[in-house]
Each structure stands twice: as structure tokens, then as C-alpha cells.
């Protein structure tokens, strides 16, 4: 009870910060118990362990998979393996899935030794994954946490996994274009299992046209930075609010509010202030800020999405193919954007050059949608025309197939190891 009260009293960012410092100083053991959440002798009684070594700032990569993992078939069970105590504590409040906290590498190896795991699943390209990958007896499945055209969606690290689950044709070509000497046979198309869940709309119906502004975050470095927040956000929100008969919903990426960049934080506050002021002038408009919650539950009430190159734009394409999208390009190079993000060929694009005309561009899209047929083609390109509700069964089946294939090859390897791999000198027998 005391631990729970202390946890509630300390904000999550502070808890994470303390945990990171303790890790860096190698003194966490003095303050936090060792492995937790499982029987030390029996391990975690599941078929697939979802390994997540990162901190709370990246936990959204894992939590979006929870509904898929929780709705598993009876013959394929999932559990979570985490390395940070704040993540362990938070996940216990979010899911009924079994969770193991293993702070050290030795703890991970012992958990894998005693547990009946058949496979390990990974939701990102974090370097911490490679400690888990040392166990050759288990099938290692990379699933990522979304489908987007960001550069981070393909890493040379995928060569280490036994299978790499992807959404569709676009992802296959993305790997082909980015990697050399890569075995494409490990790529398995499963659609978007996380989008099979159909949450009830969290936004009321409105007679007004609803525009959702959902910018992404700044990424780990400039090469992976696609956010419009730093450069265009004030102009975008002003342009949306300038439309007649409009309702705006602002849903920023979870890592925008506490971004390292001062300008991003400043522009985030500008957007919040602009929406507050618009709501004060017109209390019936229904403008909303959604800094938390499921964005999929907002989609059904949206008439236009304005977003950056991100999984949000493609999720919207998947679920709301009939509705228009406006993308942004902070690099001000539409020709290159159309190479990097095929979706941009079927959307208006806001850039540094045309952001002054954002109000007119948005008005035109709201009055006339010119890309309906192109979006239908692109949806099939990105998702193989898999329909909502069909991806999760494909995912479970692909996981079972991967486990079966890996088990067979482990048996082959074990047989070879038991007979020895050295040369035979018959005349010495």
C-alpha cells in the first residue's frame, strides 16, 4: 500500500528520471527489488514474451499492441517482459496480461531459462533488444509499432530477427530500397492488427465539419524528424480555425508536450491557447484538445486529417479511406517527399513555401476532395487490401507458423550439435 501511495505521489517523468539515473549508476538494486511479477522457479507461463527494455517515454510503442495481445486465441498466449520499474508499475494498471520485471541481463536469461517461451516479440528497433536476441532457441519476431514512411521504419537491425511482420507491399519495398544483402523471405505481411479493434467514437457527432490536427514528434535526430510543430503549427491551427462551420480537434504525439526543442513546446502552447480562445468565443463549436486517449476513437467523426508523415496518416487511410488527408513537409521538397512517402502523391502538402496559404488550401480540400480514387489504390499498396478485422487472425497465424518453423530448425541444429560438428577421422576409431 505504501509503495502504491508513493508511486501516485510522484509524477511519472520524475519516476522515469530517477530510474534512469539509478540504472546509469548501477545502484538500482539498493532501492528496488529484483525480478518481480512471476514465479522465480516457473517463470512466465506464456507462449510468446513481448520484450520491452525501454522507458515510459516509449511505452506507447507497446501499449498500442495490448488489445491484440489480450484478445489472443486459446492456443497462443502472450506476456510482457520489461526492464524498467516505472514501465512495470504502469503496465500493471493497464492490462491483465502477465508481466515480468527483469532489471538485469542475468535476470532476463534466467527468466528465459525457466519459462515455457516459444517466441520473443519486439515492438521497436531499440538497441536493448539485442540482449534478448542472444537466446537462439527461441523464435525472435519483430513487429514494430505501426506502419509509416518514416526512415526509422527500416533498420539494418531487422537482419537479426527470424521473422519481420509488416503491413503490406509498401513495407516490403521499403525494406528492399533501404537494405542490402537482406533476406526478404523473413518478411511476413499481416496487415495492421492494432486497427482491428473498433472503439466506440469518443467524440460526439456534430453538424460542423471536424478537422483533426495530429502532428508527430521530432524523432531522435533530424533525419527522422517529420514534425510540423516546430515550423508550421501556429499557421495550421489558425488556418483551421479560420474555416466557417468548423470544429477542431488537436491530438499531438505523446512526446510533443515535453519535447526537448523550445520552439516545439512554445508552439504547442500556442495551439492550446488558440483553441481555448476559439472555444471562449464560440462555446458551441466543440473544439477539443486530446493529449491522451485512443486516437482511433476520434477517427469516425473526422472530416479531414491534417498530419505529418507518420503512422497516424496511414492509420487514417486504412480506416477512413473515404476521407481526405493533408500532409506537411518540413523539408520543403515535395518531389523528394513523394519518393519517400507515396501517400503524399494523393494529398495536398503544406510546406514552408505555401504555409501562408494554408487557410485557402484547407478550404479547398473541405469543399472538393480530388483524391478519392488515388487513396483507394494507396490503401491496397500499403495494406494489401486487408480489411479491418482480418489482420489479427493473420498475425496469430503468422506467429504460430514462425514458432513451428523455428522449432523444427532448432531440432535440426540440436541434432547436429549433439553429434558434433568436427571432422570424423574413421581410421582413428
N, C-alpha and C positions, 0 to 999 in steps of 0.2 A: 504493500500500500504506500509506503514511504517512497519507494522508487517511482511509482506512478505519479505521486504528487509532485516530486521533484522534476520529473520529465515535463509535466504540464506547466510548471512554473518557468521553465527555461525555454526561450524561443528556439525553434528548430535550427536557424542559421548559427546560433551560438553553440548549440549542442554539436552540430557538424564541425564547427571550427575547433572546438575543444578536442573532438575525436581525431581530427586530422593532426593536430599538434601532438597528441599522445602517440599516434602512430609514428610520426616523424621522430619522436624522441625515444621510441621503443619502450615506453613505460606504461602503456595501456593496461597491462596485466595488474599493475598495482591498484587500479581504480575500477576495473571492470572484470567481472568473472570471465572465465574462459568459455569454451564451447557451450552453447545453450540451444534449447528447443528440440532436443532429440535424446533418445536413449544412447548413452555412450557405447553400450555393448552391441546394440542392434542397428544403430544408425537411423536414417530416414527411410521409412517403408514405402518408397515410391519407385516407379519405373524410370522416370525422367527427372533429373535435377536441373533446375534453371539457375545457372550460376551468374551471380551479380556481385562483382568485387568493388563497385564504385560507391560514391557517397550520395546523399539525398538530392543534390543538385541534378543528378542524372537519373533519379529513380523513376521519372515519368517514362523512361525507355522500357522499364519493366512493368510498371503498373498498367499500362495500356494492354498488356497481354493477360492480365489476371482473369477477365471474363472467359477467355478461350481456355485457359488452364483449368479454371473452376468447373467448366462445363464438359470436362473430359469424358470419353466413353469409359465404361466399366473396366475394360481390359487395357487401359493406358492411363496411369496415374502420374501426377506431377507434384513436385515440391520445390521449394526455393532454398537456395544456398547463398548466404550473404556474408560479407566480410566486415561490415561497418555496423556498430551497435545502434546508431540512430536509425539506420535503414531497417534493421531487425525490429526495433521497437515500433516504427511507423507501420511496417507491413502487418504486424500482428493485429493492428486496428483496422486494416483494410481488407483482409482476406482470411478465410478459414483454411487455406492451403497450409500444409505443414512447412515450417521454416526452420532451417538450421543456421545458427550463427557460428562461424568458424574463423576467428581472428587471425590465426597464423597459418602458414603453409603446411606445417606439420598437422594442424587440426584438419585442414582440407583433406590431406592424404589419408588420415585415419578415418574420417567420415566416409570417404570413397571406399576404403578397405572393408568397412563393416556393413555398409548399406547395400541393398539389392539393386543398385542403379544399373540400367542398361544403356542409358544415354545421358549426355550433358548438353543442355541447350544454352545458347548465348544470344543476347539481345542487342549487343553493340560490338564495336571494334576496339574496346578498351584493352590496354596493354596488360591489365591484370588477368585477362582471360588465359594468358599463356602459362600461368602456374597450373591451372586446371587441365590444360591440354597435355600435360606430361603423362597422363594416365592413358596408355594405349589400349587397354582392354575395353574401354567404353566408347560408344559412338559419340562423336562430337558434332553437333548440329548448330550451324549459325543461322539465325532467323532475322536478325536486325530488328528495328523497332518501327519501321514504316517503309513507305515507298516514295522516293523523291528523286529529283535530278541533281541534288547536291553532290558535290565532289566526294563528300565523306561516305556516300552510299557504297563506294567500292574501295576496298583496301587490299593491298598485297597480302595482308594477314589471312584472307579467306583461303589461301593455299594450304593453310594448316588444318582446316576442318574436313571432316569426312563427307558432309553434305552442307550445301548452302541453299536455304529455301528463299526463293524470290517470288515476286508478284507475277511477272509475265515476260513477254517478249522484250519490252523496253529494258528490263533489268539484265536480261541475257546479253543484249547488245551493249549495254553499259559496261559490263564486265569484259566483253570481248574488246572493246575500244580502249579500256584502261590498263589491261594486264597483258603481260607477255608470258609465254610458257605456262599457261593456266589450263588445267583440265576442265573444260566446260561440262563434262559428264557429271560433275558433283552438283551442278545447279539443278534445282527441282522447283518447278513452277507450282505454287499453291494458292495464288490469288492474295487476298487480304483478309486473313481470318479475324483480325480485330474489328473489321467492319461488318461482320455477320450479326453482331449484337445490334438490336434495334431499339435504342432507348426512347422512351416517350419524350415528345418535344418539351423542352424546358422553357421555351419562350411562348407567350400567348399569341394567338392569331391577331392580325392587325389589318386594317383597311389601308394602311400605309405600305409603301414599298420598303422592304427591310434590306439594308446593306450591312454586311458583316466585314469589319476590318480585322484581319487576323495576321499580324506580322510575325515573322520568325525572329530568332535571336541572332547574335552576332557571330556565333561559331567560335571555334578555338583559335582561329587565325584568319587573316584577311582572305586567303584562298577559299575558305569555307564560310565566308561572310556574305549572306544574302539579304540581310535585314534592310528594310526601308525606314526603320525608326530613326536612324542617325541623320538621314538626309531629307526624307520626304514626308514623315509622319504629320507634322503640323499642316502642311498643304493638303494632304489627303483627308484628314478629318474635317478641315474647313470646307473642302470641296464636297464632301458627302453631306455635311450639314446645310450646305447652300442649296441642296436639291429640294424642290417642293414635295409635300406629302411624303416625307421620309422618316424612317426610324433607323437609327444606327446602333449596332452592337459592336463593342470593342472587346476582342478576345486576344490579348497578347500572349506570346510564348511565356511559359513559366519563368524563364531566365531573363526576361526583359526588365522587370521592376528593380532587380538588384544587379543590373549589368555593371561591368567594370567601367564602361565608357560613360563619361559625364554627360555627353550630348544625348545619348540614348535615354538616360534617366531623366534628363531635362525635358526631352520631347514626349516621353511617357507621361510626365506630369502635365504637359501642355494638353495632351489628348484628354486626360481625365478632367482637366479644368474646362476645356471646351464643351465636353459632354454635360458636365454639371451646369454650366451656364445655359446651354441649349435647353436642358430639362427645366431649368427655372423659368425660362421664357415661355415654354410650351410644355406644361406638365402632362398633357395627354399624348405626347409623342411616343412615350415608351422607350426612350433611349436607355441602353443598358451597358454597364461595364461588367465583364465576366472574367475576372482574373483567375478564377478556379472553376472546376466543374468540367463536365464532358462536352467538348465542342460538337460531337456528333449529335447531341440532343438539341443543338441550336440549328443545325443544317436544315431541318424540314421547313422552317419559317423564313428562310433566307431567299431573297430575290436576286442578289448579286453578292459575290465574294470578291473582296479585294485583299490580295495576299502576296507574299513573296514566293520565290522558288522554295518549296518546302513540301512536306508530306500533306499539309493541310489542303493545298490546292489540288493535289491528286486524289485525296480522300473525297473532296467535294465533287471532283469529276466522276469518281466511282459511284457515289450515292445520289448525286443530283446532276446527272449528265445534261438534263434539260435546262439548267440554269447557267447564266453567263459568269465568267471569271475575268477579273482584271489583275494582271501580274505587275510587279515592279522590277526594275533593273538598276541597281545602284551603280553598276559599271558603265552605264550609258552606251552600251554596244548591243543593239538589238540583233544585228546579224550574228554575233557570237552567241547571244542568248538563245537564238533559235537552233543553233547547233547543240548547245549544252542542255537545253530544255525544250524538247519537241512541243510540249504543251503551249509554249509561248507563241507558236505559229497560229494558234486559234484563239488568241486573246489580245485585246488592247494591252499595251505595255506603258507604264508610267516611268519616265526617266528624268534625269536632271534637265534635259533639254525641253521636255514638254510638261513638266510638273506645273508650270504656271497656267496651263490649260486643263488642269485636272478636272475642274468643275464641268467644263464642256464635254470632256471625254466620258466622264461618268454619266452625264445626262444623255449622251448619245447611246451608250450601252443600255441604259434603262429604257430608252424609247424604241430601240431596234437591235435585236440580237442577230448578228450576222454569221455566227459560227456554230450553229446547231449541228449541222452535218459533220463538220470537222471534229467536234467534240465526240461524237459517236465513234468515229474512226479512231481517235486517240484513246478513248476508253478501252477499246479492244486491243490496241497496241500496248497499253500499259498493263492491262489486267486479263488478257486472253479471253475477253467476253465472259469471264466468270461472274455469275450473278450473286448478289447479296444472299447469304445463307448457304452458299456452296463451298466457300473457301475453307471453313473449319473442318468439314469432313475430309477435304483433300489434305489438309495439314496433318490430321490424325493418321490418315492412311500413309502419308509420306513418312511420318515419324516411325510407324510400325515397319514399313519397308526398309528404312535405313537401319533400324535395330536388327532386323532379320539378316540383312546383307552383312552387317558388321559382325554379328555373332558367328556367321558361317566363316568369315575370313579370319576371325580370332581363333577359331578352332583349327583352321589350316596352319596359322602361324604357331599355335601351341604345339601342334603335332611335329612341326619342323624343329621347334626349339627343343622338344623332348628327345628327338632322335639325334640332335646335334647338327651343326652347320659346317663342321670342319671336314676336310678331305678324308677319305677312307683309304687306309693302307692295308689291303687284303693280305698281302704277303707277311704282314706283321702279326696277323691274328693268331 
